[in-house]
């Protein structure tokens, strides 16, 4: 047996097809979740791919009655946090151009919106990883409190509290920059 084959679980063809569908459905979400935490396009690509590999290796442990992305996100988040810990000195900013883009038709409005997006970008990047993560999950990716609670393995009340304080910090940072 080859060493690579030793790491691949014995999964039925049906389970392989099921996993493939989950990957197709959640690939972009996984990437943007990693991007929101890590702030680096390249790192988000690498980590989200590694998370899918690990999810595949552990797919026999997945409870199909549960939400796949919630289960997957725990793997992804742990890999992201490990990456941050291992690369503390290499901080990159989150790139929001792929998440938010100006929608105005007039050049002046588009310019003002672009400046506002840049301000938001800088303000979010200045938040702690924990605050940035909860803001991105709720405000940019649209997860419910319950979903975030499951993803972060926290009580719903804690998620609501963290989000409340993260929003306050973000508002303060945006206000300071505009003054």
C-alpha positions, 0 to 999 in steps of 0.5 A: 500500500502506498503511503498516500493511500493509507491516509484516504478513508474507505468511503463508498462510491455513494459517500464520495458522490455526496462529498463531491456535491458538498464540495461544489456547493460550499467551495466559495463559502469555504474560501470566503470564510477563510479569506475573512479570517486570514485576510490573504487570498493565497492563504485562503485558497490553500487553507480552504483546500486543506480543510476540504482534504481533512473533511474528506479524510474524516467524512465517515464521522460526519452526521448527515443529519447535520449541516455540512458547512457547520461541520466543515467550518470547524475544520476550516476555522481550526486550520485558519487559527493555526495558520495565524498562530504560525504566521503571527509576524506576517499580517495581511489585510482582508481584501473586501473587493470580492465581497463588497463592490460599488453599485452606483451608476454615477462616477461620483457616487461610485467613487464615494462608495469605493472610499467608504468600502476602503474605510470599512476595509481598513476598520475591519482589518484593525479588529481582532481576529475574533471580532472580525470573524463574527462580523464577517460571518453575520454581516457579509456571509449572512449566517444566523446566530444559531449557525454561527453558534454551531460553527464557533461552538459557542452559546447563541447568547455569547455570539450575540454579545460578541457581535454587539461589541464587535459592531461597536468597535467597528463603528468607533473605528469608522467614526475615528477615521472619518473625523 
